[in-house]
Amino acid sequence: MKSIIFIAGMVLLAASTYAQGCVAIRGTGAICTMADHQGMNDNKSHSKWQVNIGYRHFKSYKHFRGTHEEKERVINNTEVINWQHTLDVSVLYNINQRWSVMLGMPLVANKRSSLYEHGRTSRHNTESYGLSDMRLVVYRWLIHPEKAKKGNIQLGVGLKFATGDYNYQDYFYNVGPNGTAALRPVDQSIQPGDGGTGLITELNGFYNFSQRFGFYGNLFYMMNPKEVNGTLTYRSNQHEQVMSVADQYMGRLGINYAFAGKLKPLSTSVGIRTEGIPVEDLLGGNLGFRRPGYVWSVEPGINWMSKKAVWSLTVPVAVHRNRTQSIPDKLTTAETGVYRHGDAAFADYSINLGVSFRM
């Protein structure tokens, strides 16, 4: 079986984002691992160039504080709703059977609907569009493919560049003098970029138990050493005046099954997926506004392989969501003696579509 590892990238993480309503996984396209390893053991099918196109969409609106869902937000029409769309185009060059390099260019289109950001009197939308943060990643199979017919592990190391606008602005209503509109930065959850240069590490692996059954796993962690990006939040808390530049992570583990006969190009998969933003970064400081949190999902998928392309669809369905207590939350709790724990909005599921072309 020609195994497939295909991820259309959020951030969250996803992607990642967040407390008076947002998303705990940002849809910036920053999370996107190596697209596939099909044909890696077949010298005749080994292609130098590969183009990957991934699309991700989710709608976040269910608010969590810790693991507790605040269902009254939807009932009272005070929930914050984010619609996020990411089109991630990446070009991969196979230097040889063992080494490859990938350049990823995500485009985002986001919309956010809320009451609290517009004077709490009426619901309005803010939007953002454009190029997000690009990635350049180098990959290496740890075992030479000729010696790893059934399974292998791939290491990826690279950079995430601050190419996306991290101070994107739109009009907020009922916040200016005499209730007028004011031009301000949109919420962190829909900013196209985060303003920092990130260090990317990936680990992708597979093992084929037979011609029909296989195992896959992916780990992604992006370190953002920069502490804050200077973009104003207009939040009242003194520790949340500017936006932080947070780490992001994602992990997947599952099995796939390849059909035989007339359905031979078709394979299915099912696994678990986790993604989110940590409370504290591995490198750099942790001040500034962020909504740390994570989501665990069950992730069914389907793949269709043609001679030159692989088509993929996965739909992670959330089974556990947690908006963790941020550093500003902890500092405020210590200063006031009153426990503070912000909230974040999560999606029920996301839709990930992808196609990978071998040139």
C-alpha positions, 0 to 999 in steps of 0.5 A: 500500500502506498501510504498517505499522510495528508494534512490541510492546515490551524492552527489551529491550531488550529489551529489557534486564537481567543477570551471574550469570544474567539477561537482557541485554534487560529486558522492562519494556515501556520500548521501544515505538515508534509503533505504525503509520502506516496510513491517514496519506494517507487523510483519510477514514480518519484517526482521532483516537484509537488504542489499541495493545495489545502482548504480549511474552514470552521465556525467557532461559537461555543464558549468554554471556560476551562472545560465548562461550556457556557451554554447560556452565551448561545441562548442569550445571543451573546456568543462570539462567532468566527468564520475562518477560511484558509487556502494553503498553497505549498510547493515541495521540491524533492531533492532526492529520495531522502531530502525535500524542501517545502514553501507554504503560502496560506491565504485567509478570509475571516469574519467575526460577529460579536456584541461586546466589541461594538458597545454591547448594543447591537451585533456587528461584524469585523473581517480580515483578508490576505496573505498569512504567515509563510513557511519554509521547511526542510524534510528528511526521512530518517531511514533511507526509503530503500531500506524502509519499505513498510515504515519510516519516520520523517523529520522537518525543521523550518521557519515561519515568517511574519508575512501576514498582517498582524495589525489588520484593522476594521471598523468597530461600531458604538465605540467612538465619540458619541457612539460613532464607529472607530477603526481598530485592530481586529481581534487576535483570532482573525488577524492574518499573521502573528508578527513573529518569526517562528521555529518549526519542528515536525515529526511524521511517521507511518507503518504498513502492517499489510497491503491494506492496513497502515498506521500514521502519526504527525507531530507539529510544534511551532516556537515563537520566541517573540513575546508581543507584537505591539498590536493594541487589543483595547482590553481593560486588563493592564496585562492584556493591552497588546497581543502576544506571539504564542507557540502553536502545536498539533498532533495526529495518530491513527490508522488507514485502510486501503480498498481493493478491486475497483475501489483500489484508489480509495482509502479511509482513515480514522484517528485522534487529533489535538491542537492548541496554544500553550499557556507558556511558550518554550522560548521567550516571554509569555506576557500579552493577550492570548487565549491558550487552550486545546481541543481533542478531536476524532478525525475520520478521513477519506483519500482518493489516489489517481496517477498524478494526484491525491485528493483528501478530506478529513473532518475532525470532530471535537470531543474535548475542549479546554480554554486554559488559564492564561498568564494575565489571568494568573497575574490578575488573580494574584494581584486582586485575590479574585480568581480570573479565568477568561473564556474562548469559543471553539468549533464543533468540527472543521472541514479540511480539503486537500489535493496534492499533485506530482509534477 
